[in-house]
Amino acid sequence: MVGDFELSKTDSIPHDALASSRQRDPEVFLDTIRELLENTAKSKGYNTEGLQGRNALYEFIYHQLGLNTHTHALGEIVYKAVRYNSKKNEEDLVKIAAWALLVWLHHEK
């Protein structure tokens, strides 16, 4: 799917990064989001300039959907939330946060 940060089997989030709830560290969660948006996105060609750089793919989809809308990203968030609710895969929580950060970075008032 275009623009989806779906992880393949070869680049999935390490299980120790998202440890049990007794050992949760917000910094690990944030680092995992950063890894997903920078390195995984770069390796797939989604964004070649890093998290702070211009994300041409996100902007292309944003403008192509009309009315400068975040519909695709918001749809990804809803999809990942529904999937998390049924499968309880914590990788979906990281993906929800990553998509929310992309919307926030591209927010226009």
C-alpha positions, -999 to 999 in steps of 0.1 A, spaced: 0 0 0 14 34 -9 26 53 22 19 25 46 47 19 71 38 -17 73 67 -36 86 79 -67 68 92 -98 86 128 -86 80 124 -52 96 99 -57 124 102 -40 157 124 -60 181 104 -76 209 128 -62 235 120 -26 222 84 -31 233 89 -51 265 63 -62 290 42 -35 307 63 -38 338 93 -25 320 78 1 297 99 32 290 84 61 270 118 68 256 120 33 241 86 39 225 96 72 211 129 58 198 109 30 181 87 56 164 118 75 152 133 43 138 101 35 119 98 70 105 134 75 96 152 43 88 124 20 78 108 48 57 141 57 41 149 20 33 115 17 16 119 51 -3 90 68 15 111 96 28 147 102 19 153 133 40 146 120 75 119 129 99 127 166 99 130 167 61 104 171 34 83 140 30 74 141 -7 53 109 -6 32 121 23 27 155 6 19 139 -28 -9 117 -12 -21 147 9 -26 168 -23 -39 140 -45 -68 131 -22 -81 167 -27 -89 195 -4 -54 191 12 -67 164 35 -50 139 59 -76 112 50 -51 86 41 -31 90 73 -62 92 94 -75 61 77 -43 43 86 -47 53 122 -83 40 123 -72 7 106 -43 2 130 -66 10 160 -92 -15 149 -65 -41 142 -48 -35 176 -82 -39 193 -87 -73 178 -51 -87 177 -34 -68 206 -2 -64 186 17 -35 202 35 -27 169 1 -12 158 4 13 187 38 24 174 23 27 139 -7 47 152 17 71 169 39 74 138 9 83 116 -3 108 141 31 124 142 31 127 104 -3 144 105 10 167 132 41 176 112 20 184 81 -8 202 99 -19 234 84 -42 258 102 
